[in-house]
Amino acid sequence: MADVVNVRINGQELEVKAGTTAAVAVFMAGVTCFRRSVTGEVRAPLCGMGVCMECRVTIDGVPHSRSCQTLCVEGMEIRTDG
């Protein structure tokens, strides 16, 4: 298994340690707005265990993926609403 994987966050290439969650990778890319509420408010992870659903992003074309529960894999594409 590789020690690092390369992911793309909103078009930005980022190298992260294997086992890093997508939520951590998004923060490492400097993104603080993961999504917006129906009223336009900025949202980001709250619970870190998949319950609050505030960490939802689009991962490899799949919308509403819980980034705090998804481990980064080589070539993963992550898109936020921020």
MMTF fields as JSON, N, C-alpha, C and O atoms, coordinates in Angstrom:
{
  "mmtfVersion": "1.0.0",
  "mmtfProducer": "UNKNOWN",
  "numBonds": 327,
  "numAtoms": 328,
  "numGroups": 82,
  "numChains": 1,
  "numModels": 1,
  "chainsPerModel": [1],
  "groupsPerChain": [82],
  "chainIdList": ["A"],
  "bondAtomList": [4, 2, 8, 6, 12, 10, 16, 14, 20, 18, 24, 22, 28, 26, 32, 30, 36, 34, 40, 38, 44, 42, 48, 46, 52, 50, 56, 54, 60, 58, 64, 62, 68, 66, 72, 70, 76, 74, 80, 78, 84, 82, 88, 86, 92, 90, 96, 94, 100, 98, 104, 102, 108, 106, 112, 110, 116, 114, 120, 118, 124, 122, 128, 126, 132, 130, 136, 134, 140, 138, 144, 142, 148, 146, 152, 150, 156, 154, 160, 158, 164, 162, 168, 166, 172, 170, 176, 174, 180, 178, 184, 182, 188, 186, 192, 190, 196, 194, 200, 198, 204, 202, 208, 206, 212, 210, 216, 214, 220, 218, 224, 222, 228, 226, 232, 230, 236, 234, 240, 238, 244, 242, 248, 246, 252, 250, 256, 254, 260, 258, 264, 262, 268, 266, 272, 270, 276, 274, 280, 278, 284, 282, 288, 286, 292, 290, 296, 294, 300, 298, 304, 302, 308, 306, 312, 310, 316, 314, 320, 318, 324, 322],
  "bondOrderList": [1, 1, 1, 1, 1, 1, 1, 1, 1, 1, 1, 1, 1, 1, 1, 1, 1, 1, 1, 1, 1, 1, 1, 1, 1, 1, 1, 1, 1, 1, 1, 1, 1, 1, 1, 1, 1, 1, 1, 1, 1, 1, 1, 1, 1, 1, 1, 1, 1, 1, 1, 1, 1, 1, 1, 1, 1, 1, 1, 1, 1, 1, 1, 1, 1, 1, 1, 1, 1, 1, 1, 1, 1, 1, 1, 1, 1, 1, 1, 1, 1],
  "groupList": [{"groupName": "MET", "atomNameList": ["N", "CA", "C", "O"], "elementList": ["N", "C", "C", "O"], "formalChargeList": [0, 0, 0, 0], "bondAtomList": [1, 0, 2, 1, 3, 2], "bondOrderList": [1, 1, 2], "singleLetterCode": "M", "chemCompType": "L-PEPTIDE LINKING"}, {"groupName": "ALA", "atomNameList": ["N", "CA", "C", "O"], "elementList": ["N", "C", "C", "O"], "formalChargeList": [0, 0, 0, 0], "bondAtomList": [1, 0, 2, 1, 3, 2], "bondOrderList": [1, 1, 2], "singleLetterCode": "A", "chemCompType": "L-PEPTIDE LINKING"}, {"groupName": "ASP", "atomNameList": ["N", "CA", "C", "O"], "elementList": ["N", "C", "C", "O"], "formalChargeList": [0, 0, 0, 0], "bondAtomList": [1, 0, 2, 1, 3, 2], "bondOrderList": [1, 1, 2], "singleLetterCode": "D", "chemCompType": "L-PEPTIDE LINKING"}, {"groupName": "VAL", "atomNameList": ["N", "CA", "C", "O"], "elementList": ["N", "C", "C", "O"], "formalChargeList": [0, 0, 0, 0], "bondAtomList": [1, 0, 2, 1, 3, 2], "bondOrderList": [1, 1, 2], "singleLetterCode": "V", "chemCompType": "L-PEPTIDE LINKING"}, {"groupName": "ASN", "atomNameList": ["N", "CA", "C", "O"], "elementList": ["N", "C", "C", "O"], "formalChargeList": [0, 0, 0, 0], "bondAtomList": [1, 0, 2, 1, 3, 2], "bondOrderList": [1, 1, 2], "singleLetterCode": "N", "chemCompType": "L-PEPTIDE LINKING"}, {"groupName": "ARG", "atomNameList": ["N", "CA", "C", "O"], "elementList": ["N", "C", "C", "O"], "formalChargeList": [0, 0, 0, 0], "bondAtomList": [1, 0, 2, 1, 3, 2], "bondOrderList": [1, 1, 2], "singleLetterCode": "R", "chemCompType": "L-PEPTIDE LINKING"}, {"groupName": "ILE", "atomNameList": ["N", "CA", "C", "O"], "elementList": ["N", "C", "C", "O"], "formalChargeList": [0, 0, 0, 0], "bondAtomList": [1, 0, 2, 1, 3, 2], "bondOrderList": [1, 1, 2], "singleLetterCode": "I", "chemCompType": "L-PEPTIDE LINKING"}, {"groupName": "GLY", "atomNameList": ["N", "CA", "C", "O"], "elementList": ["N", "C", "C", "O"], "formalChargeList": [0, 0, 0, 0], "bondAtomList": [1, 0, 2, 1, 3, 2], "bondOrderList": [1, 1, 2], "singleLetterCode": "G", "chemCompType": "PEPTIDE LINKING"}, {"groupName": "GLN", "atomNameList": ["N", "CA", "C", "O"], "elementList": ["N", "C", "C", "O"], "formalChargeList": [0, 0, 0, 0], "bondAtomList": [1, 0, 2, 1, 3, 2], "bondOrderList": [1, 1, 2], "singleLetterCode": "Q", "chemCompType": "L-PEPTIDE LINKING"}, {"groupName": "GLU", "atomNameList": ["N", "CA", "C", "O"], "elementList": ["N", "C", "C", "O"], "formalChargeList": [0, 0, 0, 0], "bondAtomList": [1, 0, 2, 1, 3, 2], "bondOrderList": [1, 1, 2], "singleLetterCode": "E", "chemCompType": "L-PEPTIDE LINKING"}, {"groupName": "LEU", "atomNameList": ["N", "CA", "C", "O"], "elementList": ["N", "C", "C", "O"], "formalChargeList": [0, 0, 0, 0], "bondAtomList": [1, 0, 2, 1, 3, 2], "bondOrderList": [1, 1, 2], "singleLetterCode": "L", "chemCompType": "L-PEPTIDE LINKING"}, {"groupName": "LYS", "atomNameList": ["N", "CA", "C", "O"], "elementList": ["N", "C", "C", "O"], "formalChargeList": [0, 0, 0, 0], "bondAtomList": [1, 0, 2, 1, 3, 2], "bondOrderList": [1, 1, 2], "singleLetterCode": "K", "chemCompType": "L-PEPTIDE LINKING"}, {"groupName": "THR", "atomNameList": ["N", "CA", "C", "O"], "elementList": ["N", "C", "C", "O"], "formalChargeList": [0, 0, 0, 0], "bondAtomList": [1, 0, 2, 1, 3, 2], "bondOrderList": [1, 1, 2], "singleLetterCode": "T", "chemCompType": "L-PEPTIDE LINKING"}, {"groupName": "PHE", "atomNameList": ["N", "CA", "C", "O"], "elementList": ["N", "C", "C", "O"], "formalChargeList": [0, 0, 0, 0], "bondAtomList": [1, 0, 2, 1, 3, 2], "bondOrderList": [1, 1, 2], "singleLetterCode": "F", "chemCompType": "L-PEPTIDE LINKING"}, {"groupName": "CYS", "atomNameList": ["N", "CA", "C", "O"], "elementList": ["N", "C", "C", "O"], "formalChargeList": [0, 0, 0, 0], "bondAtomList": [1, 0, 2, 1, 3, 2], "bondOrderList": [1, 1, 2], "singleLetterCode": "C", "chemCompType": "L-PEPTIDE LINKING"}, {"groupName": "SER", "atomNameList": ["N", "CA", "C", "O"], "elementList": ["N", "C", "C", "O"], "formalChargeList": [0, 0, 0, 0], "bondAtomList": [1, 0, 2, 1, 3, 2], "bondOrderList": [1, 1, 2], "singleLetterCode": "S", "chemCompType": "L-PEPTIDE LINKING"}, {"groupName": "PRO", "atomNameList": ["N", "CA", "C", "O"], "elementList": ["N", "C", "C", "O"], "formalChargeList": [0, 0, 0, 0], "bondAtomList": [1, 0, 2, 1, 3, 2], "bondOrderList": [1, 1, 2], "singleLetterCode": "P", "chemCompType": "L-PEPTIDE LINKING"}, {"groupName": "HIS", "atomNameList": ["N", "CA", "C", "O"], "elementList": ["N", "C", "C", "O"], "formalChargeList": [0, 0, 0, 0], "bondAtomList": [1, 0, 2, 1, 3, 2], "bondOrderList": [1, 1, 2], "singleLetterCode": "H", "chemCompType": "L-PEPTIDE LINKING"}],
  "groupTypeList": [0, 1, 2, 3, 3, 4, 3, 5, 6, 4, 7, 8, 9, 10, 9, 3, 11, 1, 7, 12, 12, 1, 1, 3, 1, 3, 13, 0, 1, 7, 3, 12, 14, 13, 5, 5, 15, 3, 12, 7, 9, 3, 5, 1, 16, 10, 14, 7, 0, 7, 3, 14, 0, 9, 14, 5, 3, 12, 6, 2, 7, 3, 16, 17, 15, 5, 15, 14, 8, 12, 10, 14, 3, 9, 7, 0, 9, 6, 5, 12, 2, 7],
  "groupIdList": [1, 2, 3, 4, 5, 6, 7, 8, 9, 10, 11, 12, 13, 14, 15, 16, 17, 18, 19, 20, 21, 22, 23, 24, 25, 26, 27, 28, 29, 30, 31, 32, 33, 34, 35, 36, 37, 38, 39, 40, 41, 42, 43, 44, 45, 46, 47, 48, 49, 50, 51, 52, 53, 54, 55, 56, 57, 58, 59, 60, 61, 62, 63, 64, 65, 66, 67, 68, 69, 70, 71, 72, 73, 74, 75, 76, 77, 78, 79, 80, 81, 82],
  "secStructList": [7, 7, 1, 3, 3, 3, 3, 3, 3, 6, 6, 3, 3, 3, 3, 3, 3, 6, 6, 7, 5, 2, 2, 2, 2, 2, 2, 2, 6, 6, 7, 7, 7, 7, 3, 3, 7, 6, 6, 7, 7, 3, 3, 7, 7, 1, 1, 1, 1, 1, 1, 1, 7, 6, 6, 3, 3, 3, 3, 6, 6, 3, 3, 3, 3, 3, 4, 4, 4, 7, 5, 7, 7, 6, 6, 7, 3, 3, 3, 7, 7, 7],
  "xCoordList": [0.842, 0.0, 0.884, 1.91, 0.484, 1.262, 1.19, 0.203, 2.257, 2.286, 1.486, 0.95, 1.405, 0.659, -0.227, 0.032, -1.283, -2.155, -2.352, -2.253, -2.626, -2.877, -4.363, -4.991, -4.917, -6.331, -6.447, -5.485, -7.619, -7.882, -9.093, -10.154, -8.908, -9.967, -10.3, -9.479, -11.507, -11.929, -10.886, -10.625, -10.293, -9.32, -7.882, -6.968, -7.665, -6.321, -5.743, -6.361, -4.554, -3.871, -3.35, -2.846, -3.482, -3.008, -2.515, -3.158, -1.389, -0.853, -1.134, -0.793, -1.758, -2.095, -1.616, -1.399, -1.452, -1.072, -2.201, -3.377, -1.843, -2.844, -3.609, -3.008, -4.921, -5.75, -6.368, -7.153, -6.028, -6.605, -8.042, -8.342, -8.936, -10.32, -10.423, -9.595, -11.452, -11.682, -11.909, -11.496, -12.557, -12.802, -11.486, -11.336, -10.54, -9.238, -8.504, -7.869, -8.593, -7.938, -8.512, -7.768, -9.821, -10.453, -9.92, -9.574, -9.848, -9.281, -7.821, -7.39, -7.052, -5.645, -5.49, -4.477, -6.492, -6.47, -6.873, -6.879, -7.209, -7.572, -9.032, -9.416, -9.852, -11.282, -12.015, -11.845, -12.823, -13.576, -15.082, -15.826, -15.536, -16.959, -17.148, -16.83, -17.656, -17.88, -19.151, -19.19, -20.174, -21.448, -22.182, -21.712, -23.324, -24.162, -25.535, -26.044, -26.127, -27.473, -28.473, -28.106, -29.733, -30.763, -30.949, -31.482, -30.514, -30.611, -29.293, -29.178, -28.281, -27.02, -25.936, -24.864, -26.188, -25.188, -24.067, -24.305, -22.85, -21.676, -21.779, -22.133, -21.46, -21.476, -20.137, -19.486, -19.739, -18.506, -18.727, -19.7, -17.841, -18.022, -18.201, -17.562, -19.083, -19.356, -19.018, -18.246, -19.598, -19.431, -18.215, -17.623, -17.834, -16.691, -16.943, -16.002, -18.208, -18.502, -19.696, -20.262, -20.08, -21.102, -22.538, -23.445, -22.773, -24.133, -24.751, -25.919, -23.999, -24.559, -24.8, -25.618, -24.101, -24.249, -23.782, -24.052, -23.093, -22.612, -21.368, -20.982, -20.744, -19.505, -19.753, -18.802, -20.995, -21.313, -20.65, -20.704, -20.024, -19.365, -19.647, -20.283, -19.172, -19.266, -17.923, -16.892, -17.936, -16.713, -16.837, -17.742, -15.918, -15.92, -17.285, -17.756, -17.912, -19.187, -20.416, -21.539, -20.223, -21.353, -21.661, -20.881, -22.801, -23.142, -23.533, -23.883, -23.468, -23.895, -23.102, -23.631, -21.838, -20.967, -20.458, -20.06, -20.47, -19.975, -18.447, -17.855, -17.825, -16.371, -15.653, -14.507, -16.302, -15.648, -15.613, -14.914, -16.356, -16.421, -15.754, -15.78, -15.155, -14.574, -13.064, -12.565, -12.342, -10.884, -10.434, -11.008, -9.419, -8.876, -8.211, -7.519, -8.437, -7.765, -7.116, -7.499, -6.147, -5.408, -6.371, -7.222, -6.205, -6.982, -8.37, -9.134, -8.713, -10.046, -10.278, -9.381, -11.488, -11.901, -12.952, -14.009, -12.654, -13.56, -13.985, -13.147, -15.288, -15.829, -16.684, -17.507, -16.478, -17.286, -18.198, -18.057, -19.135, -20.02, -19.46, -20.066, -18.279, -17.692, -17.038, -16.49],
  "yCoordList": [-1.188, 0.0, 1.247, 1.291, 2.236, 3.475, 4.271, 4.207, 5.018, 5.873, 7.146, 7.715, 7.594, 8.805, 8.538, 7.634, 9.352, 9.298, 10.72, 11.679, 10.847, 12.15, 12.299, 11.435, 13.408, 13.709, 15.094, 15.862, 15.398, 16.717, 17.294, 16.673, 18.493, 19.158, 20.468, 21.383, 20.546, 21.721, 22.085, 23.262, 21.06, 21.27, 21.404, 21.427, 21.492, 21.649, 20.28, 19.514, 19.985, 18.723, 18.79, 19.822, 17.674, 17.62, 16.21, 15.231, 16.107, 14.823, 14.676, 15.557, 13.558, 13.311, 11.927, 11.068, 11.714, 10.401, 9.414, 9.768, 8.187, 7.135, 7.018, 7.093, 6.835, 6.748, 8.07, 8.111, 9.149, 10.466, 10.505, 10.027, 11.072, 11.204, 12.354, 13.264, 12.289, 13.35, 14.685, 15.726, 14.677, 15.917, 16.586, 17.797, 15.807, 16.354, 16.887, 17.94, 16.16, 16.606, 17.944, 18.813, 18.112, 19.379, 20.51, 21.574, 20.291, 21.312, 21.59, 22.743, 20.545, 20.722, 21.578, 22.257, 21.546, 22.353, 23.801, 24.629, 24.106, 25.473, 25.807, 26.974, 24.805, 25.029, 24.931, 23.957, 25.929, 25.916, 25.815, 25.595, 25.969, 25.822, 24.534, 24.482, 23.509, 22.228, 22.267, 21.715, 22.913, 23.032, 24.257, 24.921, 24.549, 25.646, 25.101, 24.196, 25.669, 25.252, 25.761, 26.501, 25.371, 25.828, 27.335, 27.931, 27.961, 29.42, 30.111, 31.33, 29.317, 29.893, 29.992, 30.529, 29.485, 29.553, 28.54, 27.443, 28.921, 28.055, 26.896, 27.079, 25.695, 24.497, 23.773, 23.802, 23.127, 22.337, 21.241, 21.298, 20.243, 19.14, 19.623, 20.578, 18.94, 19.268, 18.084, 18.219, 16.922, 15.774, 14.914, 14.32, 14.837, 14.028, 12.537, 11.755, 12.117, 10.686, 10.32, 9.236, 11.214, 10.892, 11.071, 10.67, 11.663, 11.818, 13.152, 13.19, 14.235, 15.571, 15.876, 16.737, 15.182, 15.349, 16.711, 17.052, 17.492, 18.809, 18.718, 19.707, 17.557, 17.377, 16.93, 16.596, 16.916, 16.383, 17.175, 18.404, 16.426, 16.971, 16.013, 14.975, 16.369, 15.461, 14.761, 15.413, 13.434, 12.639, 11.748, 10.919, 11.933, 11.166, 11.177, 10.159, 12.357, 12.538, 12.137, 12.296, 11.621, 11.202, 12.312, 12.546, 13.007, 14.109, 13.593, 12.424, 14.472, 14.206, 13.089, 12.381, 12.924, 11.929, 12.497, 13.66, 11.688, 12.127, 12.067, 10.989, 13.243, 13.31, 12.831, 12.387, 12.912, 12.48, 10.957, 10.416, 10.27, 8.809, 8.162, 6.939, 8.977, 8.473, 8.653, 9.766, 7.552, 7.62, 7.994, 7.534, 8.817, 9.229, 8.049, 7.243, 7.97, 6.976, 7.7, 8.82, 7.067, 7.663, 8.137, 7.386, 9.411, 9.981, 10.47, 10.872, 10.445, 10.873, 12.331, 13.164, 12.635, 13.997, 14.442, 13.823, 15.515, 16.036, 17.441, 18.275, 17.7, 19.03, 19.506, 18.758, 20.742, 21.347, 22.4, 22.764, 22.878, 23.963, 25.321, 26.347, 25.334, 26.584, 27.321, 28.401],
  "zCoordList": [0.0, 0.0, 0.0, 0.678, -0.751, -0.857, 0.447, 1.179, 0.718, 1.911, 1.702, 2.653, 0.445, 0.115, -1.098, -1.893, -1.22, -2.391, -2.896, -2.131, -4.166, -4.775, -5.034, -5.646, -4.561, -4.771, -5.401, -5.42, -5.906, -6.481, -5.75, -5.686, -5.201, -4.458, -5.158, -5.21, -5.692, -6.471, -7.526, -7.775, -8.142, -9.199, -8.736, -9.56, -7.434, -6.876, -6.506, -5.767, -7.029, -6.702, -5.266, -4.823, -4.55, -3.174, -2.878, -3.255, -2.211, -1.791, -0.302, 0.487, 0.085, 1.489, 1.885, 1.031, 3.174, 3.677, 3.417, 3.504, 3.101, 2.959, 4.275, 5.347, 4.203, 5.403, 5.822, 6.769, 5.13, 5.42, 4.933, 3.839, 5.741, 5.282, 4.288, 4.272, 3.469, 2.493, 3.206, 2.696, 4.371, 5.122, 5.508, 5.35, 6.008, 6.394, 5.164, 5.223, 4.058, 2.822, 2.359, 1.905, 2.472, 2.078, 2.95, 2.438, 4.262, 5.154, 4.815, 4.84, 4.499, 4.143, 2.889, 2.719, 2.011, 0.79, 1.066, 0.155, 2.318, 2.679, 2.468, 2.54, 2.21, 1.972, 3.308, 4.041, 3.623, 4.879, 4.663, 5.618, 3.438, 3.129, 2.341, 1.153, 2.981, 2.321, 1.478, 0.378, 1.991, 1.281, 1.81, 2.734, 1.224, 1.698, 2.039, 1.379, 3.083, 3.473, 2.449, 1.536, 2.593, 1.657, 1.716, 0.78, 2.812, 2.926, 2.584, 2.706, 2.149, 1.713, 2.758, 2.481, 3.963, 5.017, 4.779, 4.275, 5.147, 5.006, 5.992, 7.157, 5.496, 6.34, 6.232, 5.188, 7.317, 7.375, 8.415, 9.167, 8.471, 9.418, 10.85, 11.291, 11.554, 12.95, 13.848, 14.797, 13.546, 14.443, 14.114, 15.015, 12.843, 12.44, 12.44, 12.302, 12.593, 12.585, 11.708, 11.853, 10.801, 9.82, 10.241, 9.512, 11.397, 11.889, 11.474, 11.085, 11.547, 11.315, 9.84, 9.518, 8.938, 7.49, 6.977, 5.826, 7.8, 7.383, 6.5, 5.878, 6.438, 5.678, 4.243, 3.536, 3.799, 2.472, 1.345, 1.302, 0.437, -0.751, -1.909, -1.729, -3.08, -4.224, -4.374, -4.54, -4.315, -4.44, -5.669, -5.766, -6.595, -7.846, -8.52, -9.027, -8.514, -9.189, -8.391, -8.868, -7.187, -6.346, -5.35, -4.426, -5.527, -4.612, -3.23, -3.064, -2.259, -0.876, -0.21, 0.647, -0.594, 0.047, 1.361, 1.425, 2.4, 3.712, 3.711, 3.746, 3.67, 3.554, 4.811, 4.734, 5.956, 7.198, 7.311, 8.167, 6.461, 6.496, 5.288, 5.146, 4.412, 3.171, 3.188, 3.347, 3.025, 2.981, 1.574, 0.588, 1.491, 0.202, -0.494, 0.129, -1.795, -2.626, -3.793, -4.131, -4.397, -5.509, -6.605, -7.08, -6.988, -8.077, -7.706, -8.584, -6.428, -5.996, -6.358, -6.221, -6.821, -7.185, -6.174, -6.053, -5.451, -4.429, -4.834, -5.178, -4.793, -5.102, -3.931, -3.402, -3.54, -2.493, -3.111, -4.278, -2.299, -2.767, -2.414, -2.721, -1.756, -1.295, -2.399, -2.181]
}
